[in-house]
Amino acid sequence: MRLARSAIVVAAVLSVPLGAQVAGHDQRARRLFEELIAIDTTAARGTTAAARAMATRLRDAGFPESDIRVVGVDPDKQNLVVRYHGSGARRPILLLAHLDVVDAKRDDWSFEPFFLTERGEFFYGRGTTDDKSMAAHFVANLIRLREEGFRPNRDLILALTADEEGGKSNGVQWLLKNNRDLIDAAYAINEGGGGIVRDGRYLINEVQAAEKVYLDLRLEVRNVGGHSSLPVRDNAIARLAGGVTRLSAYEFPMRLTDITRAYFERSAAVQREKELAVDMRLVAGRPADMKAAARLAAFSPYFNAMMRTTCVPTRLEAGHANNALPQTAAAIVNCRLLPGDDADAIRERVRDVIGDRAIEVSFIEDATPSKATTLVPEVMQAVEKITNDMFPGVVVVPAMSTGATDGLFLRNAGIPTFGVDGTFGDPDDVRAHGRDERIGIKQFYEGLEFQYRLLKVLAGS
């Protein structure tokens, strides 16, 4: 009965022409987006200013003060939680996006990172893809729904949070521990999904249902040092470099989960290159074809990361003076573990690959295991219907995120979480956390409309 009713709601939403639905709405979303990008929400500045700015926009749109909460243990890194009340016939849906961004240096960028620059077909700015576009979409769509008098059958809870990008205590984890009642929901819609486009062709729309486990290791060598005019063979930098080189050449074994197997199997149907489609099907087979896996890994870092645990050096530090032999040399190695991989076992494997017991390998902090989410039919059916209407020929696939999101903590707390976006991008041109982060202008507005339709379907009255 519930599924049949959902289908009726989908049909009603999709019967309204796209142009009529977005008239006047997209410019408001752009203004919200521009405001968010202009607020520096790096770790040094915090998220409170952005949380308050969005609270003001929702308050001005008529949301009651009692339904708007700016909360957090750190006064500089607070979260915005807003409740859009429905009939209460069904449990709430949580809409999650994070406000904090990674650091960005002006000298590294072609544009001012904390200013929304429109150039060619793209919006540029820190946070344009990770994750202020989704935050702007959610805020704009809640305002639109309120203006339309939409009465959902369940509460919609918006949480714009702090400390996703490396923080520990002020964001989703803090809310779960101290204010779970504010965000408790039947399930959550989060970042981590989105559409894949190659050579301008829209191929698949991912629904993230799992993610890899984040783990940092520290590799360190110590020795007595000495004067640089009297070098010895046992040089800390040289030993560390040898170990890092061996680790960089190592490839962890390929292993598919149910989600990644389904990803390759379904994605094969829309590949223009016949050989690529064949390899995807071969990898999805039982047993998986290892030669096909090697070709896919060489074709795309994204495909490679979905098939195996990865460990890559990301930082180096060594020595204390130009004219002294180094007493210490250290490297940070960032690992992304497949769900189910054991952190202790991965550390031991790294030690074995390095092959030098003089290089100490230690955890920087414990890894948090990541549960996968069981796919909920009402979510998947809504995503498929809306995708088919807006992007004909695009297939919807379950996916495992190669990065990390706050969905990890929600899933572990018993709140199923789905990365659903509707914004398309090139997986081999990912600029989040990097220079000249950007999002397609057309794709920004498509994602805005996609999320609007999704909320109407999932919370239809």
C-alpha positions in Angstrom: 0.0 0.0 0.0 2.8 2.4 0.9 4.7 1.7 -2.3 1.6 2.2 -4.5 1.0 5.5 -2.8 4.6 6.6 -3.3 4.2 5.9 -7.1 1.1 8.2 -7.2 3.1 11.0 -5.5 6.0 10.6 -7.9 3.7 10.8 -10.8 2.1 14.0 -9.5 5.4 15.7 -8.9 6.8 14.8 -12.2 3.7 16.0 -14.1 4.7 19.6 -13.4 7.0 21.0 -16.1 10.6 21.5 -14.9 10.7 25.2 -16.1 7.5 26.1 -14.1 8.9 24.5 -10.9 12.2 26.3 -10.9 11.0 29.8 -11.9 12.4 32.3 -9.4 13.7 29.6 -7.1 17.1 29.0 -8.6 18.2 32.6 -8.0 17.4 32.4 -4.3 19.4 29.2 -4.2 22.3 30.9 -5.9 22.2 33.8 -3.4 22.3 31.3 -0.5 25.1 29.4 -2.1 27.1 32.7 -2.7 26.6 33.7 1.0 27.8 30.3 2.2 30.9 30.3 0.0 31.8 33.8 1.2 31.8 32.7 4.9 35.2 31.1 5.8 34.3 27.9 7.6 37.7 26.4 7.9 38.8 24.9 11.2 40.4 28.1 12.2 37.3 30.2 11.7 34.5 27.7 12.6 31.0 27.3 11.4 28.9 29.4 13.7 28.7 32.4 11.4 27.4 30.2 8.6 24.9 28.4 10.8 23.5 31.7 12.0 23.3 33.1 8.5 21.2 30.2 7.3 19.1 30.4 10.5 18.4 34.0 9.6 17.3 33.1 6.1 14.9 30.5 7.4 13.6 32.7 10.1 12.9 35.5 7.5 11.1 32.8 5.5 8.7 32.3 8.3 10.1 29.3 10.2 9.2 29.7 13.9 12.0 30.5 16.3 11.1 27.5 18.3 12.0 25.2 15.4 15.4 26.8 14.7 18.3 25.7 16.9 22.0 26.8 16.7 23.8 24.4 19.1 27.2 23.0 19.8 29.8 22.6 22.6 32.2 24.9 20.9 30.9 28.4 20.4 32.9 28.9 17.2 31.8 25.5 15.7 28.1 25.3 16.1 25.4 23.4 14.2 22.1 24.5 12.7 19.1 22.2 13.3 15.8 23.2 11.8 12.5 21.2 11.9 9.8 21.5 9.2 6.7 20.1 10.9 4.5 17.5 9.1 1.5 15.6 10.1 3.5 13.1 12.1 2.0 10.1 10.2 5.5 8.8 9.6 8.9 9.2 11.2 11.1 12.1 10.2 13.7 12.4 7.4 17.0 13.9 8.3 18.6 16.2 5.7 22.3 16.4 6.5 25.0 18.6 5.1 28.2 20.0 6.7 29.2 23.6 6.8 32.9 23.2 7.5 35.5 23.1 4.7 39.2 22.3 4.4 41.8 25.0 4.3 42.4 26.9 1.1 45.3 29.3 0.4 44.7 32.2 -2.0 48.2 31.7 -3.5 47.3 28.1 -4.5 44.1 29.1 -6.4 43.3 30.8 -9.7 40.4 32.5 -7.9 39.6 33.9 -4.4 38.6 30.6 -2.6 36.0 32.3 -0.3 34.1 34.0 -3.1 31.7 32.4 -5.5 33.3 33.0 -8.9 31.3 32.2 -12.0 33.6 31.4 -14.9 32.5 29.5 -18.1 30.4 26.6 -17.2 31.4 26.4 -13.5 31.0 28.0 -10.1 34.4 28.1 -8.3 35.0 28.4 -4.5 36.0 26.4 -1.5 33.0 24.2 -0.5 31.2 24.4 -3.9 31.1 20.6 -4.0 32.0 19.6 -0.5 29.4 20.4 0.9 27.9 23.9 0.6 26.0 23.2 -2.6 24.0 20.6 -0.8 23.5 22.9 2.2 22.2 25.6 -0.1 19.9 23.1 -1.9 18.4 22.0 1.4 17.8 25.5 2.7 16.4 26.8 -0.5 14.1 23.8 -0.9 12.7 24.1 2.6 11.9 27.7 2.0 10.2 26.8 -1.3 8.1 24.1 0.3 7.0 26.4 3.0 6.0 29.1 0.5 4.0 26.5 -1.4 2.2 25.5 1.7 3.5 21.9 1.5 2.2 19.8 4.4 4.5 16.7 4.6 3.4 13.4 6.2 6.5 13.5 8.3 8.8 16.1 9.8 11.8 17.2 7.7 14.9 17.9 9.9 17.7 19.9 8.4 21.1 19.6 10.1 23.9 21.8 8.8 26.9 20.6 10.9 30.4 21.4 12.0 33.5 19.3 12.1 32.9 16.8 9.3 36.3 17.7 7.7 38.5 16.2 10.5 36.8 17.5 13.6 36.0 15.3 16.6 33.4 16.7 18.9 31.1 19.4 17.7 29.2 18.0 14.7 27.1 14.9 14.1 28.9 12.9 16.8 28.1 15.6 19.4 24.5 15.8 18.2 24.0 12.0 18.5 25.5 11.9 22.0 23.9 15.1 23.4 20.8 16.0 21.3 19.8 12.8 19.5 16.1 13.8 19.8 16.8 16.8 17.6 18.0 14.6 14.6 16.5 11.2 15.2 14.9 10.0 12.0 13.7 7.0 10.0 16.7 7.6 7.7 18.9 10.4 6.5 19.7 12.0 3.1 23.4 13.0 3.0 26.2 13.8 0.6 28.3 10.9 -0.9 26.1 10.1 -3.9 25.7 12.0 -7.1 25.9 11.6 -10.8 28.7 10.4 -12.9 29.4 12.2 -16.2 32.2 11.3 -18.7 32.9 13.3 -21.9 29.7 15.3 -21.3 27.5 12.2 -21.2 25.5 11.5 -18.1 25.9 7.9 -17.2 24.8 6.9 -13.7 23.3 8.4 -10.5 24.8 6.9 -7.4 23.1 6.2 -4.1 25.7 5.9 -1.5 24.9 3.1 1.0 28.4 2.4 2.3 31.7 4.1 2.7 35.3 3.2 3.3 36.9 3.4 6.7 39.3 6.3 7.3 42.7 5.4 8.9 45.9 7.4 9.4 49.2 5.7 10.1 52.4 7.3 11.1 55.7 5.9 9.8 58.7 7.0 11.8 62.5 6.3 11.8 64.8 7.5 14.6 68.6 7.4 14.9 71.4 9.3 16.6 72.0 11.9 13.9 75.2 13.8 13.8 77.1 16.3 11.8 76.2 16.4 8.1 79.9 16.6 7.1 80.3 13.0 8.4 77.4 11.1 6.7 76.7 7.5 7.6 74.7 4.9 5.7 72.0 4.6 8.3 70.2 7.8 7.4 66.7 8.3 8.8 65.4 10.1 5.7 66.8 7.5 3.3 65.4 4.5 5.3 62.0 6.2 5.4 62.1 7.0 1.7 62.8 3.3 0.9 59.9 2.1 3.0 57.5 4.7 1.5 58.6 3.8 -2.0 57.9 0.1 -1.4 54.5 0.8 0.1 53.6 3.1 -2.8 54.4 0.3 -5.3 52.1 -2.2 -3.4 48.6 -2.9 -4.4 46.2 -4.3 -1.8 44.1 -7.3 -2.9 40.9 -6.7 -4.9 37.7 -7.4 -3.0 34.1 -6.5 -3.9 31.2 -6.1 -1.6 27.6 -6.7 -2.5 27.2 -2.9 -3.1 30.3 -2.5 -5.3 29.5 -5.7 -7.3 26.0 -4.2 -8.0 27.7 -0.9 -9.0 29.8 -2.5 -11.7 27.1 -4.8 -12.9 24.5 -2.0 -13.3 27.0 0.6 -14.6 28.0 -1.7 -17.5 24.7 -1.0 -19.2 25.4 2.6 -19.9 29.1 2.5 -20.9 29.8 3.8 -24.4 33.0 1.9 -24.7 32.2 -1.8 -25.3 35.5 -3.0 -23.7 34.8 -1.0 -20.5 31.3 -2.5 -20.2 32.7 -6.0 -20.7 35.3 -5.5 -18.0 32.7 -4.2 -15.6 30.6 -7.4 -16.1 33.7 -9.6 -15.8 34.6 -7.9 -12.5 31.1 -8.3 -11.2 31.1 -12.0 -12.0 31.7 -14.8 -9.5 34.6 -15.2 -9.3 35.7 -11.8 -10.4 38.1 -11.6 -13.4 41.4 -10.3 -12.1 42.7 -9.2 -15.5 39.5 -7.1 -16.0 40.0 -5.7 -12.5 43.5 -4.6 -13.4 42.2 -2.8 -16.6 39.5 -1.0 -14.7 42.0 0.1 -12.0 44.3 1.5 -14.7 41.4 3.2 -16.4 40.2 5.2 -13.4 41.5 5.8 -9.9 37.9 5.8 -8.8 37.3 2.3 -10.0 40.5 1.2 -8.4 39.5 2.7 -5.0 36.2 0.9 -5.1 37.8 -2.4 -5.5 40.5 -2.4 -2.8 41.8 -0.9 0.4 44.3 1.9 -0.4 47.2 3.4 1.6 49.0 6.5 0.3 51.6 8.8 1.8 50.2 12.3 2.2 52.7 14.2 4.5 56.4 14.1 5.3 58.6 15.6 8.1 62.2 15.1 8.8 65.4 16.6 10.1 66.0 19.7 12.3 68.8 21.6 10.5 70.4 21.9 7.1 73.8 20.9 8.4 72.8 18.0 10.7 72.0 14.4 10.0 68.3 13.8 10.6 67.5 12.3 14.0 63.9 11.6 12.9 62.0 11.2 9.7 58.3 10.5 9.5 55.5 10.2 7.0 51.7 10.2 7.4 50.0 7.4 5.4 46.3 7.8 4.8 44.4 4.5 4.3 40.9 4.0 3.2 39.8 0.5 4.2 37.1 -1.5 2.6 34.2 -2.2 5.0 35.1 -5.4 6.9 38.9 -4.9 6.7 40.6 -5.0 10.1 42.7 -2.0 11.0 45.3 -4.0 12.9 45.6 -6.4 10.0 46.2 -3.5 7.6 48.9 -2.0 9.9 50.6 -5.4 10.0 50.4 -5.6 6.2 51.9 -2.2 5.8 54.8 -3.2 8.1 55.4 -6.3 6.0 55.3 -4.4 2.7 57.8 -1.8 4.1 60.1 -4.6 5.1 62.2 -2.6 7.5 61.5 -3.0 11.2 63.5 0.1 11.9 60.4 2.0 10.5 57.9 2.2 13.3 54.2 2.0 12.1 51.6 3.4 14.5 48.0 4.5 14.6 47.4 8.2 14.8 43.9 7.4 16.2 41.6 4.4 16.1 39.6 3.7 13.0 35.8 3.7 13.3 34.1 0.7 11.6 31.5 1.5 9.0 28.3 -0.3 8.6 26.5 -0.5 5.3 22.9 0.6 4.9 20.3 -1.7 3.6 18.6 -0.2 0.6 15.1 1.1 1.4 12.6 0.6 -1.4 10.8 3.9 -1.0 14.1 5.8 -1.4 15.4 3.8 -4.3 12.1 3.9 -6.2 11.9 7.7 -5.7 15.5 8.2 -6.9 14.9 6.0 -9.9 11.7 7.7 -11.0 13.1 11.2 -10.6 16.3 10.2 -12.4 14.5 8.7 -15.3 12.4 11.8 -15.7 15.2 14.4 -15.4 18.0 12.4 -16.9 16.6 9.8 -19.4 18.9 6.9 -19.9 20.8 7.3 -16.7 20.9 4.3 -14.4 20.7 4.4 -10.6 23.3 2.3 -8.8 24.1 1.7 -5.2 27.6 2.8 -4.4 30.3 2.7 -1.8 32.0 6.1 -1.2 35.7 6.0 -1.5 35.9 9.0 0.9 34.4 9.5 4.3 31.2 11.3 5.4 29.3 11.8 8.6 26.9 9.1 7.4 29.3 6.7 9.1 28.3 7.9 12.5 24.6 7.9 11.7 24.7 4.4 10.3 26.6 3.2 13.4 23.9 4.8 15.5 21.1 3.0 13.8 20.0 5.7 11.4 20.1 4.4 7.8 21.9 7.0 5.6 21.8 7.4 1.9 24.1 9.6 -0.2 21.6 11.1 -2.7 22.4 14.2 -4.7 21.3 14.5 -8.4 24.3 16.7 -9.1 26.6 15.3 -11.8 30.4 15.5 -12.1 33.4 13.9 -13.5 34.9 11.3 -11.0 38.3 11.8 -12.5 38.3 15.5 -12.0 37.5 15.7 -8.3 38.6 19.0 -6.8 37.1 18.9 -3.4 39.8 19.5 -0.8 42.0 20.7 -3.7 42.8 23.7 -5.9 40.0 25.5 -7.8 37.2 23.5 -6.3 34.2 23.8 -8.6 30.7 22.6 -9.6 29.0 22.9 -12.9 26.5 25.7 -13.0 23.9 23.7 -14.9 24.5 20.8 -12.6 24.1 22.9 -9.5 20.5 23.9 -10.6 19.8 20.3 -11.6 20.7 19.1 -8.2 18.5 21.7 -6.6 15.5 20.5 -8.6 16.3 16.9 -8.0 16.4 17.4 -4.2 13.1 19.3 -4.3 11.3 16.6 -6.2 12.9 14.0 -3.9 11.6 15.7 -0.7 8.1 16.0 -2.3 8.0 12.3 -3.0 9.5 11.0 0.3 7.4 13.3 2.5 4.3 13.6 0.2 1.1 14.5 2.0 
